[in-house]
Amino acid sequence: MPKFPYKRIISLVPSLTELLINLGLEDQLIGRTRFCIHPKKSVKNIEIFGGTKNPNIEKIIGFEPDLIVANKEENRKEDISALEKHADILLTEINTVEDTLFEIDRIGLKTGTTKQAEKLITRINRVLQQKPETKAIQTAYFIWKDPWMTVGSDTYIHDVMKKYGLINIYGDQLRYPTTTLEELSNLSPELILLSSEPYPFKEEHINEIKTHYPNSRIELVNGEWFSWYGSRMVSSFESLNAWRADL
């Protein structure tokens, strides 16, 4: 039987670090990655154990956690294998909004915060149900350049796009395919979205693309709206509701 409730939790997933804190587990959370930046006031007092892809394994083991929260996409299999010998691992797999709601429920059950998790799930569903009725738009969503990278159909970002009527023109591909501006021209997107993360797209990149696609609408968007799952989904979907209604 697992230790319950857990007293020393380390999160290796930025979105889930915020979730754990919002579920009321700030006092139990002893570690995070350097990419775990929300909520700012809370995380500044939590020890950093490297990044999502290169956590400091020895340091983590030295802090003797009893639970480590991880994710199949965010974290490497070899790191999880090394850590599971020293602590319980809660390994999440999130590719859709529905996956996230399932994992929030599972995390709540695992950490003794079931009531808080249920309330959060209800809030997320309520905000999502308030999304505006809109016409579908053929859309390209970029997360990187040099090379240009987008998102495939088996990603959380794709699922959020789908729910908001943004038809992913790369939806016939998987994970994070690379492409070119020349290839993009053959797909004729009505809308091109440049995410604020992980690549920090700026106004200059809009101008660069505009020279190739003068007839497409090009916008910078907050990447957290599309890629941060967990408790941030409430504010993200509220923002998307307003943004999509004005699009």
C-alpha positions in Angstrom: 0.0 0.0 0.0 1.3 3.5 -0.8 2.2 6.0 1.9 -0.9 8.2 2.4 -1.1 11.0 2.6 2.4 11.9 1.2 4.5 14.3 3.2 7.4 15.0 0.8 6.4 15.5 -2.8 8.6 16.5 -5.8 7.0 17.6 -9.0 8.9 17.3 -12.3 6.0 18.8 -14.4 5.5 22.6 -14.4 1.7 22.4 -15.0 1.3 19.8 -12.2 3.4 21.8 -9.8 0.9 24.6 -10.0 -1.9 22.0 -9.7 -0.5 20.5 -6.5 -0.2 23.9 -4.9 -3.7 24.8 -5.8 -5.0 21.5 -4.4 -3.6 22.6 -1.1 -0.3 20.7 -1.1 2.2 23.6 -0.9 3.5 22.5 2.5 4.2 19.0 1.2 5.8 20.1 -2.0 9.6 20.1 -1.4 10.9 20.2 -5.0 10.2 21.4 -8.5 12.0 22.0 -11.8 13.3 25.4 -12.9 10.5 25.6 -15.4 7.9 25.4 -12.6 7.1 29.1 -12.5 3.5 29.3 -11.3 2.3 30.4 -8.9 5.2 32.8 -8.5 4.8 33.6 -4.8 4.7 29.9 -3.8 7.3 28.3 -6.1 10.1 30.8 -5.1 10.4 29.0 -1.8 10.5 25.5 -3.2 13.8 23.8 -4.0 14.8 23.4 -7.6 16.0 20.0 -8.9 17.1 20.8 -12.4 14.9 20.7 -15.5 12.2 18.5 -16.8 14.6 16.6 -19.2 17.7 16.8 -16.9 16.7 16.5 -13.3 19.4 16.2 -10.7 18.8 12.6 -9.7 21.3 12.5 -6.8 19.9 15.6 -5.3 16.3 14.4 -5.6 17.2 11.1 -3.9 19.1 13.0 -1.2 15.9 14.9 -0.3 14.1 11.6 0.4 10.8 12.3 -1.3 7.9 9.8 -0.8 6.1 10.8 -4.0 7.4 12.1 -7.3 4.9 13.5 -9.9 6.0 13.1 -13.5 4.7 13.0 -17.0 5.4 10.6 -20.0 6.0 13.5 -22.4 7.7 16.0 -20.1 10.1 13.6 -18.4 12.6 11.0 -19.7 11.9 7.3 -19.1 15.5 6.7 -17.9 15.1 9.3 -15.2 11.8 7.9 -14.0 13.4 4.4 -13.9 16.2 5.7 -11.7 13.8 7.5 -9.3 11.2 4.8 -8.9 13.6 2.8 -6.8 13.6 5.5 -4.2 10.0 6.9 -4.1 6.5 6.3 -5.4 6.0 7.7 -8.9 2.8 9.1 -10.1 3.3 9.0 -13.9 0.7 11.0 -15.8 -0.1 10.8 -19.5 -1.9 13.8 -20.9 -2.8 14.2 -24.6 -6.3 15.6 -24.3 -8.4 17.8 -22.1 -10.2 14.6 -21.0 -6.9 13.0 -20.1 -6.2 16.0 -17.9 -9.5 15.7 -16.0 -8.8 12.0 -15.4 -5.3 12.8 -14.1 -6.5 15.6 -11.8 -9.0 13.1 -10.3 -6.2 10.5 -9.9 -3.8 13.0 -8.3 -6.5 14.1 -5.9 -7.2 10.5 -4.9 -3.5 9.8 -4.5 -2.7 12.8 -2.4 -5.8 13.0 -0.2 -7.3 16.0 -2.0 -10.2 14.5 -3.7 -12.7 17.2 -2.8 -10.4 20.0 -4.1 -9.8 18.0 -7.3 -13.6 17.5 -7.9 -14.2 21.2 -7.4 -11.5 22.0 -9.9 -12.8 19.6 -12.5 -16.3 21.1 -12.1 -14.9 24.6 -12.7 -12.9 23.5 -15.8 -16.0 21.9 -17.3 -18.1 24.9 -16.6 -15.7 27.3 -18.3 -15.3 25.0 -21.2 -19.1 24.8 -21.7 -19.2 28.6 -21.9 -17.0 28.6 -25.1 -18.5 30.6 -27.9 -20.2 29.0 -31.0 -17.9 29.9 -33.8 -17.0 29.0 -37.4 -14.2 26.6 -37.9 -10.9 28.1 -39.0 -8.0 26.3 -40.8 -5.1 27.0 -38.5 -1.4 26.5 -38.2 0.1 26.6 -34.7 3.8 27.1 -34.4 5.9 26.3 -31.3 9.4 26.7 -32.8 11.4 28.0 -35.7 14.8 27.0 -37.3 13.4 24.5 -37.9 9.7 25.5 -37.9 7.8 23.1 -35.6 4.1 22.6 -35.2 1.8 20.1 -33.4 0.2 16.8 -34.4 -3.1 15.2 -33.5 -1.9 13.3 -30.5 -1.0 16.4 -28.4 -2.9 18.4 -25.8 -2.4 21.5 -27.8 -4.2 19.9 -30.8 -7.1 18.9 -28.6 -7.5 22.5 -27.2 -7.4 23.8 -30.7 -10.1 21.3 -31.8 -12.4 22.3 -28.9 -12.2 25.9 -30.0 -12.9 25.3 -33.7 -9.3 25.8 -34.8 -8.7 23.1 -37.4 -5.1 22.0 -37.2 -3.8 21.8 -40.7 -1.1 19.4 -39.5 -3.6 17.2 -37.8 -2.7 14.3 -40.1 0.7 14.1 -38.4 1.8 13.0 -34.9 3.6 14.7 -32.0 5.7 17.8 -33.1 6.4 17.6 -36.8 8.9 20.0 -38.5 7.8 21.9 -41.6 8.8 24.8 -43.8 7.2 28.0 -44.9 7.2 26.6 -48.4 5.2 23.6 -47.3 2.9 25.8 -45.3 1.9 27.7 -48.4 0.5 24.5 -49.9 -1.8 24.1 -46.9 -3.3 27.6 -47.2 -4.0 28.3 -43.5 -6.6 31.0 -42.7 -5.0 31.7 -39.4 -1.3 31.3 -38.2 -0.7 31.3 -34.5 2.8 31.9 -33.0 3.0 30.6 -29.5 4.8 32.5 -26.7 6.4 29.2 -25.6 8.6 27.3 -25.9 10.0 29.5 -28.6 9.5 33.2 -27.7 7.8 34.4 -30.9 7.7 38.2 -31.3 6.2 40.8 -33.5 9.2 40.6 -35.9 8.2 37.0 -36.7 4.7 38.1 -37.7 6.3 40.4 -40.2 8.6 37.6 -41.5 5.7 35.3 -42.1 3.5 38.1 -43.5 5.8 38.5 -46.5 5.1 34.9 -47.4 1.4 34.8 -46.5 -0.2 38.3 -46.9 -3.7 36.8 -46.9 -3.4 34.8 -43.7 -4.3 36.3 -40.3 -1.2 36.0 -38.1 -1.3 36.4 -34.3 0.9 36.0 -31.3 -0.8 33.9 -28.6 -0.2 33.0 -25.0 1.2 29.5 -25.2 0.0 28.7 -21.7 -3.6 28.9 -22.9 -3.0 26.0 -25.2 -0.3 23.9 -23.4 -0.6 24.3 -19.6 -3.0 21.7 -18.2 -4.2 21.4 -14.6 -5.6 24.3 -12.6 -4.4 26.9 -15.1 -7.1 25.5 -17.5 -9.7 27.6 -15.7 -8.0 31.0 -16.5 -6.7 29.7 -19.9 -10.2 28.7 -21.1 -11.7 31.9 -19.8 -9.1 33.8 -21.9 -9.7 31.5 -24.9 -13.5 32.1 -24.6 -13.0 35.8 -24.9 -10.3 35.6 -27.5 -12.1 33.2 -29.7 -15.3 35.3 -29.6 -13.4 38.3 -31.0 -11.5 36.3 -33.6 
